[in-house]
Amino acid sequence: MPLFNTRKGEKKVKVTFANGLLFVETDGGKPQAFPLEWFPKLLNATDEEREDWSQTEKGIRFNKLDVDVSL
């Protein structure tokens, strides 16, 4: 299961993909899972597109895909 972090090491979430799910773990250790079928662009994305994300005040944003995930 690949672990993707943004280029900046200051991010407070971990993002992983496995078995058709997006897993997001916050700094406090609270994991959340989202079915990729909720986000068709993520479902069909390349690893490079999935790696390009940034943390926002409300969640995470996949920059190349123009997809926001609220946490």
BELVEN-V757369 format. One line per field, one symbol per residue. phi: phi as a letter, one per 40 degrees, with the letter a starting at -180 (. if undefined). A space follows every 10 residues. Layout:
phi=???
//
This chain:
phi=.cbbbccccc cbbbbbbafg bbbbbcdcgc cbbbccccbd ccdcccdccc ccbbcbcbib bccccfbbbc b
//
